[in-house]
Amino acid sequence: MKNKKLQIFGWVVIMLCMMIGGFFGMYIFGEDPIKYVMPIIGGLALGSVITLILYKWNKKRNGNIPDVDERTLLLLKRYLMIVLYVVLFGSGAVLLVLYSIGVHSIETGMLIVYMMVLYILIGVGAIITKCL
Amino acid sequence: MRVINHIREIRQERVITQIKMAEDLHVTRQTINAIEKNKYNPSLELALKLIQYFDVPIEELFYLEKSKGE
């Protein structure tokens, strides 16, 4: 029961953060966020329904077998440790290379794209590690 | 020295599937497979659960691989 409550709480927090992120993104782009209430809420609702269906389907297919166990946590721990060093030293190396080839300033938009790519890669890697 | 186990043999003797075992021990099927292939050493908690599950003495389930000199 405690787990269930925690799951619902986590879900609500993620939804709220995504909603705030959506409105904030529109505000940063200089658009009126109120115009995008329906697309943001609609997108979130659609995403939630698809996730819920996938979750139920997965539960039905796997029965009582848990998604995560001690070995999964160990693998994720190792993976995240590797990711930490790769991102730290990799980003440092990229900066040094860019500086050495004459790039002395970086556009914030490019940083946003870099972070987005990084998040996606780390997320996909974590999913693959979980399935091992 | 590597830890070797007889889980696969005992499981197959008792006609238990990996999925059934994973359900009973609350671990993933991949973990059962990794343990059987000696690729992953279970935690003490899981090792004790395995002993209880098969109801066999610990030395029958896990043992240390003997080196050449022994």
N, CA and C atoms of all chains as a GROMACS GRO file, in nm:
protein
  606
    1MET      N    1   0.085  -0.121   0.000
    1MET     CA    2   0.000   0.000   0.000
    1MET      C    3   0.087   0.125   0.000
    2LYS      N    4   0.195   0.120   0.081
    2LYS     CA    5   0.285   0.234   0.091
    2LYS      C    6   0.350   0.261  -0.046
    3ASN      N    7   0.387   0.151  -0.111
    3ASN     CA    8   0.449   0.161  -0.243
    3ASN      C    9   0.355   0.225  -0.343
    4LYS      N   10   0.228   0.183  -0.337
    4LYS     CA   11   0.126   0.234  -0.428
    4LYS      C   12   0.110   0.385  -0.411
    5LYS      N   13   0.105   0.428  -0.282
    5LYS     CA   14   0.089   0.570  -0.252
    5LYS      C   15   0.207   0.649  -0.306
    6LEU      N   16   0.326   0.593  -0.286
    6LEU     CA   17   0.450   0.657  -0.331
    6LEU      C   18   0.451   0.669  -0.483
    7GLN      N   19   0.401   0.564  -0.548
    7GLN     CA   20   0.395   0.561  -0.695
    7GLN      C   21   0.303   0.673  -0.746
    8ILE      N   22   0.185   0.684  -0.683
    8ILE     CA   23   0.088   0.786  -0.725
    8ILE      C   24   0.145   0.926  -0.699
    9PHE      N   25   0.210   0.944  -0.582
    9PHE     CA   26   0.270   1.073  -0.548
    9PHE      C   27   0.377   1.110  -0.651
   10GLY      N   28   0.462   1.013  -0.684
   10GLY     CA   29   0.568   1.035  -0.783
   10GLY      C   30   0.510   1.074  -0.917
   11TRP      N   31   0.404   1.004  -0.955
   11TRP     CA   32   0.336   1.030  -1.082
   11TRP      C   33   0.284   1.173  -1.087
   12VAL      N   34   0.217   1.216  -0.978
   12VAL     CA   35   0.160   1.351  -0.973
   12VAL      C   36   0.271   1.456  -0.982
   13VAL      N   37   0.380   1.433  -0.908
   13VAL     CA   38   0.493   1.529  -0.909
   13VAL      C   39   0.550   1.542  -1.050
   14ILE      N   40   0.569   1.426  -1.118
   14ILE     CA   41   0.625   1.428  -1.254
   14ILE      C   42   0.531   1.504  -1.348
   15MET      N   43   0.400   1.478  -1.336
   15MET     CA   44   0.301   1.546  -1.421
   15MET      C   45   0.307   1.697  -1.401
   16LEU      N   46   0.311   1.738  -1.271
   16LEU     CA   47   0.315   1.882  -1.240
   16LEU      C   48   0.441   1.946  -1.298
   17CYS      N   49   0.556   1.875  -1.280
   17CYS     CA   50   0.683   1.929  -1.331
   17CYS      C   51   0.678   1.944  -1.483
   18MET      N   52   0.620   1.844  -1.550
   18MET     CA   53   0.610   1.850  -1.696
   18MET      C   54   0.522   1.966  -1.740
   19MET      N   55   0.412   1.985  -1.665
   19MET     CA   56   0.319   2.093  -1.699
   19MET      C   57   0.388   2.229  -1.681
   20ILE      N   58   0.454   2.244  -1.566
   20ILE     CA   59   0.525   2.371  -1.539
   20ILE      C   60   0.633   2.392  -1.645
   21GLY      N   61   0.705   2.284  -1.678
   21GLY     CA   62   0.809   2.290  -1.781
   21GLY      C   63   0.753   2.335  -1.915
   22GLY      N   64   0.637   2.280  -1.951
   22GLY     CA   65   0.571   2.315  -2.077
   22GLY      C   66   0.536   2.463  -2.083
   23PHE      N   67   0.472   2.512  -1.974
   23PHE     CA   68   0.432   2.653  -1.970
   23PHE      C   69   0.555   2.744  -1.970
   24PHE      N   70   0.656   2.702  -1.892
   24PHE     CA   71   0.779   2.781  -1.880
   24PHE      C   72   0.851   2.789  -2.016
   25GLY      N   73   0.852   2.676  -2.086
   25GLY     CA   74   0.914   2.671  -2.218
   25GLY      C   75   0.847   2.768  -2.314
   26MET      N   76   0.713   2.769  -2.310
   26MET     CA   77   0.637   2.860  -2.398
   26MET      C   78   0.665   3.005  -2.361
   27TYR      N   79   0.675   3.030  -2.230
   27TYR     CA   80   0.703   3.166  -2.182
   27TYR      C   81   0.841   3.211  -2.230
   28ILE      N   82   0.940   3.120  -2.222
   28ILE     CA   83   1.077   3.153  -2.266
   28ILE      C   84   1.080   3.183  -2.415
   29PHE      N   85   1.000   3.106  -2.491
   29PHE     CA   86   0.996   3.129  -2.636
   29PHE      C   87   0.924   3.259  -2.673
   30GLY      N   88   0.865   3.323  -2.572
   30GLY     CA   89   0.799   3.450  -2.596
   30GLY      C   90   0.653   3.436  -2.639
   31GLU      N   91   0.599   3.314  -2.627
   31GLU     CA   92   0.458   3.293  -2.663
   31GLU      C   93   0.373   3.307  -2.536
   32ASP      N   94   0.243   3.327  -2.557
   32ASP     CA   95   0.153   3.336  -2.443
   32ASP      C   96   0.121   3.193  -2.396
   33PRO      N   97   0.163   3.156  -2.275
   33PRO     CA   98   0.143   3.018  -2.228
   33PRO      C   99  -0.005   2.976  -2.220
   34ILE      N  100  -0.093   3.075  -2.197
   34ILE     CA  101  -0.236   3.044  -2.183
   34ILE      C  102  -0.291   2.981  -2.312
   35LYS      N  103  -0.232   3.021  -2.427
   35LYS     CA  104  -0.280   2.968  -2.556
   35LYS      C  105  -0.253   2.817  -2.568
   36TYR      N  106  -0.155   2.772  -2.492
   36TYR     CA  107  -0.111   2.631  -2.507
   36TYR      C  108  -0.158   2.541  -2.393
   37VAL      N  109  -0.260   2.587  -2.320
   37VAL     CA  110  -0.311   2.506  -2.207
   37VAL      C  111  -0.361   2.370  -2.258
   38MET      N  112  -0.444   2.375  -2.362
   38MET     CA  113  -0.504   2.250  -2.412
   38MET      C  114  -0.400   2.153  -2.470
   39PRO      N  115  -0.310   2.200  -2.559
   39PRO     CA  116  -0.209   2.106  -2.611
   39PRO      C  117  -0.122   2.045  -2.502
   40ILE      N  118  -0.082   2.126  -2.403
   40ILE     CA  119   0.006   2.074  -2.296
   40ILE      C  120  -0.069   1.970  -2.212
   41ILE      N  121  -0.190   2.005  -2.168
   41ILE     CA  122  -0.267   1.912  -2.084
   41ILE      C  123  -0.309   1.789  -2.166
   42GLY      N  124  -0.349   1.813  -2.291
   42GLY     CA  125  -0.388   1.702  -2.379
   42GLY      C  126  -0.273   1.606  -2.403
   43GLY      N  127  -0.155   1.661  -2.430
   43GLY     CA  128  -0.035   1.579  -2.453
   43GLY      C  129  -0.001   1.498  -2.330
   44LEU      N  130  -0.010   1.564  -2.214
   44LEU     CA  131   0.020   1.495  -2.088
   44LEU      C  132  -0.079   1.381  -2.063
   45ALA      N  133  -0.207   1.410  -2.088
   45ALA     CA  134  -0.312   1.308  -2.067
   45ALA      C  135  -0.290   1.189  -2.160
   46LEU      N  136  -0.261   1.217  -2.286
   46LEU     CA  137  -0.238   1.111  -2.385
   46LEU      C  138  -0.116   1.026  -2.345
   47GLY      N  139  -0.009   1.096  -2.307
   47GLY     CA  140   0.112   1.026  -2.263
   47GLY      C  141   0.087   0.939  -2.142
   48SER      N  142   0.007   0.992  -2.046
   48SER     CA  143  -0.024   0.917  -1.924
   48SER      C  144  -0.104   0.792  -1.957
   49VAL      N  145  -0.203   0.806  -2.046
   49VAL     CA  146  -0.287   0.691  -2.082
   49VAL      C  147  -0.203   0.583  -2.149
   50ILE      N  148  -0.116   0.623  -2.243
   50ILE     CA  149  -0.031   0.525  -2.313
   50ILE      C  150   0.061   0.454  -2.213
   51THR      N  151   0.121   0.533  -2.121
   51THR     CA  152   0.211   0.475  -2.019
   51THR      C  153   0.135   0.376  -1.931
   52LEU      N  154   0.012   0.416  -1.892
   52LEU     CA  155  -0.069   0.330  -1.804
   52LEU      C  156  -0.103   0.198  -1.874
   53ILE      N  157  -0.138   0.208  -2.003
   53ILE     CA  158  -0.172   0.087  -2.080
   53ILE      C  159  -0.048  -0.004  -2.089
   54LEU      N  160   0.068   0.056  -2.120
   54LEU     CA  161   0.192  -0.023  -2.129
   54LEU      C  162   0.226  -0.088  -1.995
   55TYR      N  163   0.205  -0.013  -1.885
   55TYR     CA  164   0.234  -0.063  -1.750
   55TYR      C  165   0.146  -0.184  -1.718
   56LYS      N  166   0.015  -0.172  -1.748
   56LYS     CA  167  -0.079  -0.280  -1.720
   56LYS      C  168  -0.046  -0.403  -1.805
   57TRP      N  169  -0.012  -0.379  -1.933
   57TRP     CA  170   0.021  -0.488  -2.025
   57TRP      C  171   0.146  -0.563  -1.977
   58ASN      N  172   0.244  -0.484  -1.932
   58ASN     CA  173   0.369  -0.541  -1.882
   58ASN      C  174   0.344  -0.624  -1.755
   59LYS      N  175   0.256  -0.572  -1.669
   59LYS     CA  176   0.221  -0.640  -1.544
   59LYS      C  177   0.152  -0.774  -1.574
   60LYS      N  178   0.064  -0.771  -1.674
   60LYS     CA  179  -0.012  -0.890  -1.711
   60LYS      C  180   0.082  -0.995  -1.771
   61ARG      N  181   0.180  -0.948  -1.850
   61ARG     CA  182   0.273  -1.039  -1.918
   61ARG      C  183   0.370  -1.102  -1.819
   62ASN      N  184   0.418  -1.022  -1.722
   62ASN     CA  185   0.522  -1.072  -1.632
   62ASN      C  186   0.470  -1.133  -1.502
   63GLY      N  187   0.342  -1.120  -1.475
   63GLY     CA  188   0.284  -1.176  -1.354
   63GLY      C  189   0.342  -1.111  -1.230
   64ASN      N  190   0.389  -1.195  -1.136
   64ASN     CA  191   0.441  -1.142  -1.010
   64ASN      C  192   0.590  -1.113  -1.012
   65ILE      N  193   0.652  -1.132  -1.127
   65ILE     CA  194   0.797  -1.107  -1.136
   65ILE      C  195   0.822  -0.957  -1.126
   66PRO      N  196   0.908  -0.915  -1.031
   66PRO     CA  197   0.932  -0.770  -1.018
   66PRO      C  198   1.013  -0.713  -1.134
   67ASP      N  199   1.001  -0.582  -1.154
   67ASP     CA  200   1.075  -0.515  -1.263
   67ASP      C  201   1.221  -0.497  -1.224
   68VAL      N  202   1.242  -0.474  -1.095
   68VAL     CA  203   1.376  -0.441  -1.046
   68VAL      C  204   1.412  -0.532  -0.929
   69ASP      N  205   1.534  -0.581  -0.926
   69ASP     CA  206   1.580  -0.659  -0.810
   69ASP      C  207   1.724  -0.618  -0.776
   70GLU      N  208   1.787  -0.694  -0.686
   70GLU     CA  209   1.921  -0.654  -0.638
   70GLU      C  210   2.023  -0.644  -0.751
   71ARG      N  211   2.015  -0.735  -0.849
   71ARG     CA  212   2.111  -0.735  -0.959
   71ARG      C  213   2.090  -0.613  -1.049
   72THR      N  214   1.963  -0.580  -1.076
   72THR     CA  215   1.932  -0.463  -1.159
   72THR      C  216   1.990  -0.337  -1.094
   73LEU      N  217   1.971  -0.325  -0.960
   73LEU     CA  218   2.021  -0.207  -0.891
   73LEU      C  219   2.173  -0.198  -0.899
   74LEU      N  220   2.237  -0.315  -0.886
   74LEU     CA  221   2.384  -0.320  -0.895
   74LEU      C  222   2.431  -0.276  -1.034
   75LEU      N  223   2.362  -0.328  -1.137
   75LEU     CA  224   2.398  -0.293  -1.275
   75LEU      C  225   2.378  -0.144  -1.300
   76LEU      N  226   2.264  -0.090  -1.249
   76LEU     CA  227   2.236   0.054  -1.269
   76LEU      C  228   2.340   0.140  -1.196
   77LYS      N  229   2.380   0.092  -1.076
   77LYS     CA  230   2.481   0.166  -0.999
   77LYS      C  231   2.611   0.174  -1.079
   78ARG      N  232   2.653   0.060  -1.134
   78ARG     CA  233   2.777   0.057  -1.213
   78ARG      C  234   2.764   0.146  -1.337
   79TYR      N  235   2.646   0.136  -1.402
   79TYR     CA  236   2.623   0.213  -1.524
   79TYR      C  237   2.631   0.363  -1.495
   80LEU      N  238   2.562   0.406  -1.387
   80LEU     CA  239   2.561   0.548  -1.355
   80LEU      C  240   2.699   0.599  -1.314
   81MET      N  241   2.778   0.510  -1.251
   81MET     CA  242   2.914   0.548  -1.214
   81MET      C  243   2.998   0.573  -1.341
   82ILE      N  244   2.981   0.484  -1.438
   82ILE     CA  245   3.054   0.500  -1.565
   82ILE      C  246   3.006   0.628  -1.636
   83VAL      N  247   2.873   0.648  -1.637
   83VAL     CA  248   2.816   0.766  -1.703
   83VAL      C  249   2.871   0.894  -1.642
   84LEU      N  250   2.881   0.896  -1.508
   84LEU     CA  251   2.931   1.014  -1.438
   84LEU      C  252   3.069   1.054  -1.492
   85TYR      N  253   3.160   0.958  -1.499
   85TYR     CA  254   3.296   0.988  -1.545
   85TYR      C  255   3.300   1.020  -1.694
   86VAL      N  256   3.221   0.947  -1.773
   86VAL     CA  257   3.219   0.973  -1.918
   86VAL      C  258   3.170   1.115  -1.944
   87VAL      N  259   3.060   1.154  -1.875
   87VAL     CA  260   3.004   1.287  -1.897
   87VAL      C  261   3.100   1.395  -1.848
   88LEU      N  262   3.157   1.373  -1.728
   88LEU     CA  263   3.250   1.473  -1.672
   88LEU      C  264   3.371   1.493  -1.763
   89PHE      N  265   3.443   1.384  -1.789
   89PHE     CA  266   3.566   1.396  -1.868
   89PHE      C  267   3.535   1.419  -2.016
   90GLY      N  268   3.429   1.358  -2.066
   90GLY     CA  269   3.389   1.376  -2.206
   90GLY      C  270   3.355   1.521  -2.234
   91SER      N  271   3.273   1.583  -2.145
   91SER     CA  272   3.236   1.723  -2.165
   91SER      C  273   3.359   1.812  -2.157
   92GLY      N  274   3.445   1.782  -2.061
   92GLY     CA  275   3.570   1.858  -2.047
   92GLY      C  276   3.653   1.849  -2.173
   93ALA      N  277   3.666   1.728  -2.227
   93ALA     CA  278   3.746   1.707  -2.348
   93ALA      C  279   3.685   1.782  -2.466
   94VAL      N  280   3.551   1.775  -2.477
   94VAL     CA  281   3.483   1.846  -2.587
   94VAL      C  282   3.510   1.995  -2.577
   95LEU      N  283   3.502   2.050  -2.454
   95LEU     CA  284   3.528   2.194  -2.434
   95LEU      C  285   3.671   2.230  -2.476
   96LEU      N  286   3.766   2.146  -2.435
   96LEU     CA  287   3.907   2.173  -2.469
   96LEU      C  288   3.928   2.170  -2.621
   97VAL      N  289   3.866   2.069  -2.685
   97VAL     CA  290   3.880   2.056  -2.831
   97VAL      C  291   3.819   2.178  -2.899
   98LEU      N  292   3.699   2.218  -2.854
   98LEU     CA  293   3.631   2.334  -2.914
   98LEU      C  294   3.716   2.459  -2.898
   99TYR      N  295   3.772   2.476  -2.778
   99TYR     CA  296   3.854   2.595  -2.753
   99TYR      C  297   3.978   2.596  -2.842
  100SER      N  298   4.037   2.475  -2.855
  100SER     CA  299   4.161   2.466  -2.934
  100SER      C  300   4.136   2.490  -3.084
  101ILE      N  301   4.012   2.461  -3.130
  101ILE     CA  302   3.987   2.486  -3.272
  101ILE      C  303   3.928   2.627  -3.296
  102GLY      N  304   3.924   2.706  -3.190
  102GLY     CA  305   3.889   2.847  -3.208
  102GLY      C  306   3.747   2.884  -3.170
  103VAL      N  307   3.671   2.792  -3.112
  103VAL     CA  308   3.535   2.828  -3.067
  103VAL      C  309   3.548   2.884  -2.926
  104HIS      N  310   3.527   3.013  -2.909
  104HIS     CA  311   3.550   3.076  -2.779
  104HIS      C  312   3.420   3.108  -2.705
  105SER      N  313   3.307   3.090  -2.770
  105SER     CA  314   3.180   3.112  -2.699
  105SER      C  315   3.077   3.012  -2.751
  106ILE      N  316   2.989   2.970  -2.660
  106ILE     CA  317   2.886   2.872  -2.698
  106ILE      C  318   2.748   2.934  -2.678
  107GLU      N  319   2.663   2.915  -2.775
  107GLU     CA  320   2.527   2.966  -2.767
  107GLU      C  321   2.449   2.884  -2.663
  108THR      N  322   2.364   2.948  -2.584
  108THR     CA  323   2.288   2.876  -2.481
  108THR      C  324   2.197   2.770  -2.544
  109GLY      N  325   2.145   2.803  -2.662
  109GLY     CA  326   2.060   2.707  -2.734
  109GLY      C  327   2.134   2.577  -2.764
  110MET      N  328   2.261   2.590  -2.800
  110MET     CA  329   2.342   2.471  -2.828
  110MET      C  330   2.363   2.388  -2.700
  111LEU      N  331   2.378   2.461  -2.588
  111LEU     CA  332   2.394   2.390  -2.459
  111LEU      C  333   2.268   2.312  -2.424
  112ILE      N  334   2.151   2.374  -2.454
  112ILE     CA  335   2.023   2.308  -2.427
  112ILE      C  336   2.014   2.180  -2.511
  113VAL      N  337   2.052   2.191  -2.640
  113VAL     CA  338   2.048   2.073  -2.728
  113VAL      C  339   2.144   1.965  -2.676
  114TYR      N  340   2.264   2.007  -2.634
  114TYR     CA  341   2.364   1.913  -2.582
  114TYR      C  342   2.308   1.840  -2.459
  115MET      N  343   2.248   1.916  -2.367
  115MET     CA  344   2.192   1.855  -2.246
  115MET      C  345   2.079   1.759  -2.281
  116MET      N  346   1.997   1.798  -2.380
  116MET     CA  347   1.883   1.714  -2.420
  116MET      C  348   1.935   1.580  -2.475
  117VAL      N  349   2.035   1.588  -2.562
  117VAL     CA  350   2.093   1.467  -2.620
  117VAL      C  351   2.152   1.379  -2.509
  118LEU      N  352   2.219   1.446  -2.414
  118LEU     CA  353   2.280   1.375  -2.301
  118LEU      C  354   2.174   1.302  -2.219
  119TYR      N  355   2.063   1.372  -2.187
  119TYR     CA  356   1.955   1.312  -2.108
  119TYR      C  357   1.896   1.191  -2.180
  120ILE      N  358   1.874   1.208  -2.312
  120ILE     CA  359   1.814   1.100  -2.390
  120ILE      C  360   1.908   0.978  -2.390
  121LEU      N  361   2.036   1.003  -2.416
  121LEU     CA  362   2.133   0.892  -2.421
  121LEU      C  363   2.142   0.821  -2.285
  122ILE      N  364   2.147   0.899  -2.176
  122ILE     CA  365   2.157   0.839  -2.043
  122ILE      C  366   2.031   0.758  -2.013
  123GLY      N  367   1.916   0.814  -2.050
  123GLY     CA  368   1.788   0.744  -2.028
  123GLY      C  369   1.780   0.614  -2.105
  124VAL      N  370   1.816   0.618  -2.233
  124VAL     CA  371   1.811   0.496  -2.316
  124VAL      C  372   1.910   0.392  -2.260
  125GLY      N  373   2.028   0.439  -2.221
  125GLY     CA  374   2.128   0.350  -2.163
  125GLY      C  375   2.077   0.284  -2.036
  126ALA      N  376   2.007   0.362  -1.953
  126ALA     CA  377   1.954   0.308  -1.826
  126ALA      C  378   1.849   0.201  -1.856
  127ILE      N  379   1.764   0.225  -1.958
  127ILE     CA  380   1.660   0.127  -1.994
  127ILE      C  381   1.727  -0.002  -2.041
  128ILE      N  382   1.831   0.012  -2.126
  128ILE     CA  383   1.901  -0.106  -2.176
  128ILE      C  384   1.967  -0.181  -2.060
  129THR      N  385   2.030  -0.107  -1.969
  129THR     CA  386   2.096  -0.170  -1.853
  129THR      C  387   1.995  -0.247  -1.768
  130LYS      N  388   1.876  -0.189  -1.752
  130LYS     CA  389   1.771  -0.252  -1.671
  130LYS      C  390   1.727  -0.385  -1.732
  131CYS      N  391   1.730  -0.390  -1.867
  131CYS     CA  392   1.683  -0.511  -1.936
  131CYS      C  393   1.790  -0.622  -1.938
  132LEU      N  394   1.914  -0.590  -1.906
  132LEU     CA  395   2.021  -0.691  -1.913
  132LEU      C  396   2.001  -0.803  -1.810
  133MET      N  397   3.917  -1.725  -0.609
  133MET     CA  398   3.838  -1.848  -0.625
  133MET      C  399   3.692  -1.814  -0.658
  134ARG      N  400   3.642  -1.878  -0.761
  134ARG     CA  401   3.504  -1.850  -0.804
  134ARG      C  402   3.403  -1.930  -0.723
  135VAL      N  403   3.286  -1.873  -0.706
  135VAL     CA  404   3.178  -1.947  -0.641
  135VAL      C  405   3.096  -2.018  -0.750
  136ILE      N  406   3.083  -2.148  -0.736
  136ILE     CA  407   3.007  -2.227  -0.834
  136ILE      C  408   2.878  -2.273  -0.764
  137ASN      N  409   2.773  -2.290  -0.842
  137ASN     CA  410   2.649  -2.340  -0.778
  137ASN      C  411   2.584  -2.451  -0.861
  138HIS      N  412   2.497  -2.523  -0.795
  138HIS     CA  413   2.426  -2.634  -0.858
  138HIS      C  414   2.278  -2.604  -0.879
  139ILE      N  415   2.247  -2.476  -0.884
  139ILE     CA  416   2.105  -2.438  -0.887
  139ILE      C  417   2.033  -2.494  -1.010
  140ARG      N  418   2.098  -2.485  -1.126
  140ARG     CA  419   2.032  -2.532  -1.248
  140ARG      C  420   1.996  -2.682  -1.238
  141GLU      N  421   2.093  -2.761  -1.193
  141GLU     CA  422   2.071  -2.907  -1.183
  141GLU      C  423   1.957  -2.937  -1.087
  142ILE      N  424   1.960  -2.872  -0.969
  142ILE     CA  425   1.856  -2.898  -0.868
  142ILE      C  426   1.719  -2.853  -0.920
  143ARG      N  427   1.719  -2.736  -0.986
  143ARG     CA  428   1.592  -2.682  -1.039
  143ARG      C  429   1.534  -2.776  -1.144
  144GLN      N  430   1.621  -2.824  -1.234
  144GLN     CA  431   1.572  -2.913  -1.340
  144GLN      C  432   1.528  -3.048  -1.284
  145GLU      N  433   1.598  -3.096  -1.181
  145GLU     CA  434   1.558  -3.221  -1.114
  145GLU      C  435   1.415  -3.210  -1.061
  146ARG      N  436   1.382  -3.093  -1.006
  146ARG     CA  437   1.249  -3.073  -0.944
  146ARG      C  438   1.145  -3.016  -1.040
  147VAL      N  439   1.183  -3.008  -1.168
  147VAL     CA  440   1.095  -2.958  -1.275
  147VAL      C  441   1.034  -2.821  -1.238
  148ILE      N  442   1.121  -2.728  -1.204
  148ILE     CA  443   1.075  -2.591  -1.175
  148ILE      C  444   1.129  -2.502  -1.288
  149THR      N  445   1.043  -2.415  -1.340
  149THR     CA  446   1.090  -2.325  -1.447
  149THR      C  447   1.158  -2.202  -1.384
  150GLN      N  448   1.237  -2.134  -1.467
  150GLN     CA  449   1.304  -2.012  -1.420
  150GLN      C  450   1.200  -1.906  -1.382
  151ILE      N  451   1.092  -1.902  -1.460
  151ILE     CA  452   0.988  -1.800  -1.435
  151ILE      C  453   0.920  -1.826  -1.300
  152LYS      N  454   0.889  -1.953  -1.274
  152LYS     CA  455   0.824  -1.988  -1.146
  152LYS      C  456   0.917  -1.952  -1.030
  153MET      N  457   1.045  -1.986  -1.047
  153MET     CA  458   1.142  -1.958  -0.942
  153MET      C  459   1.156  -1.807  -0.919
  154ALA      N  460   1.159  -1.731  -1.030
  154ALA     CA  461   1.169  -1.585  -1.019
  154ALA      C  462   1.049  -1.528  -0.946
  155GLU      N  463   0.932  -1.581  -0.976
  155GLU     CA  464   0.809  -1.535  -0.908
  155GLU      C  465   0.815  -1.566  -0.759
  156ASP      N  466   0.859  -1.688  -0.726
  156ASP     CA  467   0.862  -1.730  -0.586
  156ASP      C  468   0.965  -1.654  -0.505
  157LEU      N  469   1.078  -1.621  -0.568
  157LEU     CA  470   1.187  -1.554  -0.494
  157LEU      C  471   1.186  -1.402  -0.510
  158HIS      N  472   1.089  -1.351  -0.586
  158HIS     CA  473   1.076  -1.206  -0.611
  158HIS      C  474   1.202  -1.145  -0.672
  159VAL      N  475   1.255  -1.212  -0.771
  159VAL     CA  476   1.367  -1.157  -0.848
  159VAL      C  477   1.332  -1.170  -0.996
  160THR      N  478   1.413  -1.110  -1.082
  160THR     CA  479   1.383  -1.119  -1.226
  160THR      C  480   1.436  -1.252  -1.282
  161ARG      N  481   1.380  -1.291  -1.396
  161ARG     CA  482   1.423  -1.417  -1.459
  161ARG      C  483   1.570  -1.407  -1.504
  162GLN      N  484   1.610  -1.286  -1.543
  162GLN     CA  485   1.748  -1.264  -1.585
  162GLN      C  486   1.846  -1.290  -1.470
  163THR      N  487   1.803  -1.256  -1.348
  163THR     CA  488   1.890  -1.279  -1.232
  163THR      C  489   1.908  -1.428  -1.208
  164ILE      N  490   1.799  -1.504  -1.220
  164ILE     CA  491   1.807  -1.650  -1.202
  164ILE      C  492   1.903  -1.707  -1.306
  165ASN      N  493   1.889  -1.662  -1.430
  165ASN     CA  494   1.975  -1.709  -1.539
  165ASN      C  495   2.122  -1.675  -1.511
  166ALA      N  496   2.147  -1.551  -1.467
  166ALA     CA  497   2.285  -1.509  -1.439
  166ALA      C  498   2.345  -1.590  -1.325
  167ILE      N  499   2.265  -1.620  -1.223
  167ILE     CA  500   2.316  -1.700  -1.109
  167ILE      C  501   2.348  -1.841  -1.157
  168GLU      N  502   2.257  -1.899  -1.235
  168GLU     CA  503   2.278  -2.036  -1.284
  168GLU      C  504   2.403  -2.047  -1.371
  169LYS      N  505   2.431  -1.941  -1.446
  169LYS     CA  506   2.549  -1.943  -1.535
  169LYS      C  507   2.675  -1.899  -1.461
  170ASN      N  508   2.665  -1.879  -1.330
  170ASN     CA  509   2.777  -1.834  -1.246
  170ASN      C  510   2.833  -1.699  -1.288
  171LYS      N  511   2.745  -1.617  -1.347
  171LYS     CA  512   2.789  -1.483  -1.389
  171LYS      C  513   2.763  -1.380  -1.279
  172TYR      N  514   2.676  -1.416  -1.186
  172TYR     CA  515   2.642  -1.324  -1.078
  172TYR      C  516   2.632  -1.402  -0.947
  173ASN      N  517   2.701  -1.352  -0.843
  173ASN     CA  518   2.691  -1.414  -0.710
  173ASN      C  519   2.577  -1.348  -0.635
  174PRO      N  520   2.478  -1.424  -0.592
  174PRO     CA  521   2.365  -1.360  -0.522
  174PRO      C  522   2.408  -1.302  -0.388
  175SER      N  523   2.330  -1.207  -0.338
  175SER     CA  524   2.358  -1.149  -0.207
  175SER      C  525   2.335  -1.259  -0.102
  176LEU      N  526   2.383  -1.235   0.017
  176LEU     CA  527   2.365  -1.334   0.125
  176LEU      C  528   2.217  -1.362   0.147
  177GLU      N  529   2.137  -1.255   0.139
  177GLU     CA  530   1.992  -1.267   0.160
  177GLU      C  531   1.930  -1.361   0.054
  178LEU      N  532   1.968  -1.338  -0.072
  178LEU     CA  533   1.911  -1.421  -0.179
  178LEU      C  534   1.965  -1.564  -0.171
  179ALA      N  535   2.093  -1.578  -0.132
  179ALA     CA  536   2.151  -1.712  -0.117
  179ALA      C  537   2.075  -1.791  -0.009
  180LEU      N  538   2.044  -1.723   0.102
  180LEU     CA  539   1.970  -1.790   0.210
  180LEU      C  540   1.828  -1.825   0.165
  181LYS      N  541   1.769  -1.736   0.085
  181LYS     CA  542   1.635  -1.763   0.031
  181LYS      C  543   1.639  -1.886  -0.059
  182LEU      N  544   1.747  -1.897  -0.140
  182LEU     CA  545   1.762  -2.011  -0.231
  182LEU      C  546   1.775  -2.142  -0.152
  183ILE      N  547   1.853  -2.137  -0.044
  183ILE     CA  548   1.871  -2.256   0.040
  183ILE      C  549   1.737  -2.299   0.099
  184GLN      N  550   1.663  -2.198   0.146
  184GLN     CA  551   1.531  -2.226   0.204
  184GLN      C  552   1.435  -2.280   0.097
  185TYR      N  553   1.444  -2.224  -0.021
  185TYR     CA  554   1.354  -2.261  -0.130
  185TYR      C  555   1.375  -2.407  -0.173
  186PHE      N  556   1.502  -2.446  -0.186
  186PHE     CA  557   1.531  -2.583  -0.230
  186PHE      C  558   1.542  -2.681  -0.113
  187ASP      N  559   1.553  -2.625   0.008
  187ASP     CA  560   1.565  -2.706   0.130
  187ASP      C  561   1.683  -2.803   0.119
  188VAL      N  562   1.798  -2.748   0.088
  188VAL     CA  563   1.921  -2.829   0.080
  188VAL      C  564   2.030  -2.758   0.162
  189PRO      N  565   2.132  -2.832   0.208
  189PRO     CA  566   2.240  -2.765   0.281
  189PRO      C  567   2.318  -2.670   0.189
  190ILE      N  568   2.376  -2.567   0.248
  190ILE     CA  569   2.444  -2.462   0.169
  190ILE      C  570   2.556  -2.519   0.081
  191GLU      N  571   2.630  -2.621   0.134
  191GLU     CA  572   2.744  -2.674   0.057
  191GLU      C  573   2.697  -2.753  -0.065
  192GLU      N  574   2.570  -2.792  -0.064
  192GLU     CA  575   2.518  -2.864  -0.180
  192GLU      C  576   2.481  -2.766  -0.292
  193LEU      N  577   2.452  -2.642  -0.251
  193LEU     CA  578   2.408  -2.542  -0.349
  193LEU      C  579   2.526  -2.457  -0.398
  194PHE      N  580   2.610  -2.413  -0.307
  194PHE     CA  581   2.725  -2.329  -0.344
  194PHE      C  582   2.855  -2.391  -0.295
  195TYR      N  583   2.956  -2.380  -0.377
  195TYR     CA  584   3.089  -2.422  -0.332
  195TYR      C  585   3.196  -2.342  -0.405
  196LEU      N  586   3.314  -2.338  -0.346
  196LEU     CA  587   3.425  -2.264  -0.408
  196LEU      C  588   3.495  -2.352  -0.509
  197GLU      N  589   3.526  -2.295  -0.625
  197GLU     CA  590   3.596  -2.370  -0.728
  197GLU      C  591   3.738  -2.400  -0.678
  198LYS      N  592   3.775  -2.528  -0.691
  198LYS     CA  593   3.907  -2.565  -0.639
  198LYS      C  594   4.015  -2.523  -0.739
  199SER      N  595   4.125  -2.466  -0.685
  199SER     CA  596   4.237  -2.431  -0.773
  199SER      C  597   4.320  -2.556  -0.801
  200LYS      N  598   4.416  -2.545  -0.895
  200LYS     CA  599   4.492  -2.662  -0.941
  200LYS      C  600   4.570  -2.731  -0.828
  201GLY      N  601   4.623  -2.654  -0.735
  201GLY     CA  602   4.706  -2.707  -0.627
  201GLY      C  603   4.628  -2.790  -0.527
  202GLU      N  604   4.494  -2.765  -0.516
  202GLU     CA  605   4.414  -2.830  -0.411
  202GLU      C  606   4.368  -2.970  -0.451
   0.00000   0.00000   0.00000
